[in-house]
């Protein structure tokens, strides 16, 4: 069996590749905002890169890091993916996170979703599905038939209580 090269486990695309952008919505308003700058501020201020009515003047910031990641930092109140313990991978604190495709956060009544093509999203091994991710990973066993009482076998050995 060939050992796995650590470089194969990551996605390496050109800097900023994969059309990173935000899908933004509130009620019936829809906006697509491309992340082309290395620092994007989001707020109601005229100085904000992405201006959204009804939120703090500068409510959040997205930085394009030197590792070609996009890091969200919440300045104002809102909901995002990082738990308050900040134990997740890529979390620096409970106010910031590395954005992956599908990451969702809210600023006031606005809902924002980060989108980046799989081949460039560094959270997908082997370049995502298009790069061969599914052909190189060990497939999971078949899903149990839950409708008929099927369960997943517990790989831990059974322990019998000692009297």
C-alpha positions as CSV (number, residue, x, y, z in Angstrom):
1,X,0.0,0.0,0.0
2,X,1.3,3.4,-0.9
3,X,1.7,5.9,1.9
4,X,-0.5,9.0,1.6
5,X,1.4,12.2,0.7
6,X,0.2,15.0,3.1
7,X,0.0,17.4,0.1
8,X,-2.6,15.2,-1.5
9,X,-4.9,15.8,1.5
10,X,-5.2,19.5,0.9
11,X,-6.6,21.5,-2.0
12,X,-4.1,23.8,-3.7
13,X,-5.5,26.1,-6.3
14,X,-4.3,29.4,-7.6
15,X,-4.6,32.4,-5.1
16,X,-8.2,33.5,-4.8
17,X,-9.5,30.8,-7.2
18,X,-12.9,29.3,-7.1
19,X,-14.9,32.5,-7.3
20,X,-15.2,33.2,-3.6
21,X,-18.4,35.2,-2.9
22,X,-21.2,35.9,-0.5
23,X,-24.9,35.2,-1.2
24,X,-26.7,37.9,0.8
25,X,-30.4,38.0,1.5
26,X,-33.0,39.8,3.6
27,X,-36.7,39.4,3.0
28,X,-37.0,39.7,-0.8
29,X,-33.6,41.4,-1.4
30,X,-30.9,39.2,-3.0
31,X,-27.2,40.3,-3.5
32,X,-24.2,38.4,-4.7
33,X,-21.0,40.0,-3.5
34,X,-17.6,38.8,-4.9
35,X,-14.7,38.7,-2.5
36,X,-11.9,40.3,-4.6
37,X,-10.3,42.5,-2.0
38,X,-8.0,41.1,0.8
39,X,-10.0,42.9,3.4
40,X,-13.8,43.3,3.1
41,X,-15.8,45.2,5.7
42,X,-19.6,44.6,6.0
43,X,-21.8,47.3,7.6
44,X,-24.1,50.2,7.1
45,X,-21.4,52.8,6.9
46,X,-20.6,54.5,3.6
47,X,-17.0,53.3,4.1
48,X,-18.0,49.6,4.3
49,X,-17.0,47.4,1.3
50,X,-20.4,45.7,1.4
51,X,-23.1,48.2,2.6
52,X,-26.2,46.6,4.3
53,X,-28.9,48.8,5.8
54,X,-29.9,48.3,9.4
55,X,-26.7,46.9,10.9
56,X,-23.7,48.4,12.8
57,X,-21.5,50.8,10.8
58,X,-18.9,48.1,10.6
59,X,-20.5,44.8,11.7
60,X,-18.1,42.2,10.4
61,X,-14.8,41.8,8.5
62,X,-13.6,39.1,6.1
63,X,-9.8,38.9,5.6
64,X,-8.1,36.9,2.8
65,X,-5.3,35.3,4.7
66,X,-1.7,34.5,3.5
67,X,-2.8,30.8,3.4
68,X,-5.5,31.7,0.8
69,X,-8.3,31.3,3.4
70,X,-11.2,33.7,4.1
71,X,-11.5,34.5,7.8
72,X,-14.7,36.0,9.1
73,X,-14.5,38.2,12.2
74,X,-17.7,39.3,13.8
75,X,-17.5,42.8,15.3
76,X,-21.2,43.3,16.0
77,X,-23.8,40.8,17.2
78,X,-24.8,37.9,14.9
79,X,-25.0,34.2,14.5
80,X,-22.2,32.2,12.9
81,X,-20.8,28.7,12.8
82,X,-18.2,28.8,15.6
83,X,-19.2,27.5,19.0
84,X,-18.6,29.8,21.9
85,X,-15.8,27.5,23.1
86,X,-13.9,28.2,19.8
87,X,-12.7,24.6,19.7
88,X,-13.3,24.1,16.0
89,X,-10.5,23.9,13.4
90,X,-9.6,27.3,12.2
91,X,-11.2,29.1,15.1
92,X,-9.0,31.7,16.8
93,X,-11.7,32.9,19.2
94,X,-15.4,32.8,19.4
95,X,-15.8,35.9,17.2
96,X,-13.9,34.5,14.1
97,X,-13.7,31.5,11.9
98,X,-12.3,30.2,8.6
99,X,-15.1,30.3,6.0
100,X,-15.8,27.1,4.1
101,X,-18.3,26.7,1.3
102,X,-21.8,26.8,2.8
103,X,-20.7,28.7,6.0
104,X,-23.7,30.8,7.0
105,X,-23.8,33.8,9.3
106,X,-26.3,36.6,10.1
107,X,-25.9,40.3,10.7
108,X,-29.1,41.8,11.9
109,X,-31.9,40.6,9.6
110,X,-29.3,39.8,6.8
111,X,-28.3,36.2,6.1
112,X,-25.0,35.6,4.4
113,X,-23.6,32.4,2.9
114,X,-20.0,32.0,1.8
115,X,-19.5,30.1,-1.5
116,X,-16.2,29.0,-3.1
117,X,-15.8,26.2,-5.7
118,X,-14.8,22.9,-4.2
119,X,-11.5,22.7,-6.1
120,X,-10.3,25.8,-4.3
121,X,-11.9,25.3,-0.9
122,X,-9.0,24.2,1.2
123,X,-11.3,22.3,3.5
124,X,-11.9,19.6,0.8
125,X,-9.2,16.9,0.4
126,X,-7.9,15.9,-3.0
127,X,-9.3,19.0,-4.7
128,X,-12.9,18.1,-3.9
129,X,-15.1,15.8,-6.0
130,X,-13.7,17.2,-9.3
131,X,-10.2,16.5,-8.1
132,X,-10.7,12.9,-7.2
133,X,-11.7,13.2,-3.5
134,X,-14.2,10.3,-3.8
135,X,-11.9,8.0,-5.7
136,X,-9.0,8.3,-3.1
137,X,-10.9,8.1,0.1
138,X,-12.0,4.9,1.8
139,X,-15.7,4.5,1.2
140,X,-18.0,4.3,4.2
141,X,-19.9,1.1,4.8
142,X,-23.5,0.9,3.6
143,X,-26.0,2.8,5.6
144,X,-28.1,0.7,8.0
145,X,-31.8,0.0,7.1
146,X,-33.2,2.3,9.8
147,X,-36.8,1.8,8.7
148,X,-36.5,-1.9,9.7
149,X,-34.6,-1.5,13.0
150,X,-31.1,-1.6,11.5
151,X,-28.4,-0.1,13.7
152,X,-24.7,0.7,13.3
153,X,-22.5,-1.9,14.9
154,X,-20.6,-0.5,17.8
155,X,-16.9,-1.3,17.2
156,X,-16.1,-1.1,21.0
157,X,-15.9,-4.4,22.8
158,X,-18.8,-5.2,25.1
159,X,-18.0,-5.0,28.7
160,X,-19.8,-7.1,31.2
161,X,-20.4,-5.7,34.6
162,X,-18.3,-7.2,37.4
163,X,-20.3,-8.2,40.5
